[in-house]
């Protein structure tokens, strides 16, 4: 006959092993997600560098044009601020589309009503 303490110890050891396996799996997932984020940051930085190079080339051609100085400054500011402004618009548009998708295709929250 098994001693109840030994049975309890076996159950405890088994549950500890399962918790350790779950924790290892979560740590691996977190590590992989961290690597994905790091790789995306590298790609975004490369795109930003390419954008800066293209902006410098466009500034050179803008300098050669016969626009007025005010027009050249406005075009240059537009080129410089474009990535920052478009990011805000993309986030807003994504959130709007996500809200509409959830509103159309899912059931809204049904709380506990007391009426």
C-alpha positions as CSV (number, residue, x, y, z in Angstrom):
1,X,0.0,0.0,0.0
2,X,1.2,3.4,-0.8
3,X,1.7,5.9,1.9
4,X,-0.6,9.0,1.5
5,X,2.4,11.2,1.9
6,X,4.3,9.5,-0.9
7,X,1.2,9.8,-3.1
8,X,1.0,13.5,-2.3
9,X,4.7,13.9,-3.0
10,X,4.4,12.2,-6.4
11,X,1.4,14.5,-7.3
12,X,3.4,17.5,-6.2
13,X,6.5,16.5,-8.1
14,X,4.4,15.8,-11.2
15,X,2.7,19.2,-11.0
16,X,6.1,20.9,-10.5
17,X,7.5,19.2,-13.6
18,X,4.4,20.3,-15.6
19,X,4.8,23.8,-14.4
20,X,8.5,23.8,-15.3
21,X,7.7,22.6,-18.8
22,X,5.1,25.3,-19.2
23,X,7.5,27.9,-18.0
24,X,10.2,26.6,-20.4
25,X,7.8,26.8,-23.3
26,X,6.8,30.3,-22.3
27,X,10.4,31.4,-22.1
28,X,11.1,29.9,-25.5
29,X,8.1,31.7,-26.9
30,X,9.2,35.0,-25.3
31,X,12.7,34.5,-26.7
32,X,11.4,33.9,-30.2
33,X,9.0,36.9,-30.0
34,X,11.9,39.0,-28.8
35,X,14.0,37.9,-31.8
36,X,11.2,38.7,-34.1
37,X,10.8,42.2,-32.7
38,X,14.6,42.7,-32.9
39,X,14.6,41.6,-36.6
40,X,11.7,43.9,-37.4
41,X,13.5,46.8,-35.8
42,X,16.5,46.1,-38.0
43,X,14.4,46.0,-41.1
44,X,12.6,49.2,-40.1
45,X,15.9,51.0,-39.5
46,X,17.1,49.9,-43.0
47,X,13.9,51.2,-44.6
48,X,14.4,54.5,-42.7
49,X,18.0,54.8,-43.9
50,X,16.8,54.2,-47.5
51,X,14.1,56.8,-47.0
52,X,16.7,59.3,-45.7
53,X,18.9,58.7,-48.7
54,X,16.0,59.1,-51.1
55,X,15.0,62.3,-49.3
56,X,18.6,63.7,-49.7
57,X,18.5,62.9,-53.4
58,X,15.1,64.6,-53.7
59,X,16.4,67.6,-51.9
60,X,19.2,67.9,-54.4
61,X,16.8,67.8,-57.3
62,X,14.5,70.2,-55.4
63,X,17.4,72.6,-55.1
64,X,17.9,72.5,-58.9
65,X,14.3,73.4,-59.6
66,X,13.1,77.0,-60.1
67,X,10.5,77.1,-57.3
68,X,10.4,79.9,-54.9
69,X,12.2,79.5,-51.6
70,X,9.0,79.2,-49.6
71,X,7.7,76.5,-51.9
72,X,11.0,74.6,-51.6
73,X,10.9,74.8,-47.8
74,X,7.3,73.5,-47.7
75,X,8.1,70.6,-50.0
76,X,11.3,69.8,-48.0
77,X,9.3,69.8,-44.7
78,X,6.6,67.6,-46.3
79,X,9.3,65.1,-47.3
80,X,11.0,65.2,-43.9
81,X,7.8,64.8,-41.9
82,X,6.1,62.2,-44.1
83,X,7.2,59.1,-42.3
84,X,6.2,60.4,-38.9
85,X,2.8,61.7,-40.0
86,X,2.0,58.5,-42.1
87,X,2.7,56.4,-39.0
88,X,0.1,58.2,-37.0
89,X,-2.4,57.8,-39.8
90,X,-1.6,54.1,-40.2
91,X,-2.2,53.4,-36.5
92,X,-5.4,55.4,-36.5
93,X,-6.7,53.6,-39.7
94,X,-5.7,50.2,-38.3
95,X,-7.5,50.8,-35.1
96,X,-10.6,52.0,-37.0
97,X,-10.6,49.0,-39.3
98,X,-10.1,46.6,-36.4
99,X,-13.0,48.2,-34.5
100,X,-15.3,47.9,-37.5
101,X,-14.3,44.3,-38.0
102,X,-14.9,43.4,-34.4
103,X,-18.2,45.4,-34.5
104,X,-19.4,43.6,-37.6
105,X,-18.2,40.0,-37.2
106,X,-18.3,39.4,-33.5
107,X,-20.9,39.5,-30.8
108,X,-20.8,42.5,-28.6
109,X,-20.2,42.2,-24.9
110,X,-23.2,40.8,-23.0
111,X,-22.8,41.7,-19.4
112,X,-25.0,40.6,-16.5
113,X,-28.1,42.6,-16.7
114,X,-30.3,43.2,-13.6
115,X,-33.5,44.2,-15.4
